[in-house]
Amino acid sequence: MINLTRTVLPNQELLVYQSPAPTKEIGWLTSLDWSGNDAYLGLGIDQPGVPTPGYFTFIGAHITGAVLPPPSGWYLTRYYQPNPLRTIGFYSLSVITSAYPLPYYGPVRLYVSLRPGTTEPYATGSLYALEIVIQDRNLFVTDLRKVYYGRWAPLMDFIGHIPLLRTFTKKFAELQIPFEEKEIIEPPGVAR
């Protein structure tokens, strides 16, 4: 869990968080809430193995119309700019990755920057994020399957409908991390 507040000057890039680097582990940045007092305050997320999209800014979300929660992605939750000639106000956005997870390998870095276009001498932002670091791959995949599919988890495995879990297991194989399914998969209706 990450919870921090930082103040940044115009055109300054500030590294605000770097998770400790696991040796050969995979993680998942599950959700992130970002609030600030300037429309041009940007948050950069650098996840190894995931293309870096640049900085998420409140004005960028407002211009693109990202105002409704998607299955995965970023969206604007609050945009209050009392004076249209100044960029100061109250802004908030969320990033969620629940439907289409983007696993990473190595340390996640979060950067804050006050992008060009601001009318203010500085800006302050608050960040709250949830991050999962996978230490036991078998237990993680088993539990994740149960969370997503409930009692239908064995059926979903039996018919091969596991796109979410395939994302993680594929990443294990790409990074040459040993992974084997230890749970016995049975079709539904089999008595134990």
DAZI-V801137 format. One record per helix or strand of 2 or more residues. SS is the DSSP state (helix for helix, strand for strand). FROM is the first residue (numbers start at 1). LEN is the number of residues. If there is no record, write none. Layout:
<<SS/FROM/LEN> <SS/FROM/LEN>>
This chain:
<<strand/2/9> <strand/13/6> <strand/26/13> <strand/41/6> <strand/55/3> <helix/58/7> <strand/73/8> <strand/88/9> <strand/103/3> <strand/109/6> <strand/122/13> <helix/137/23> <helix/163/12>>
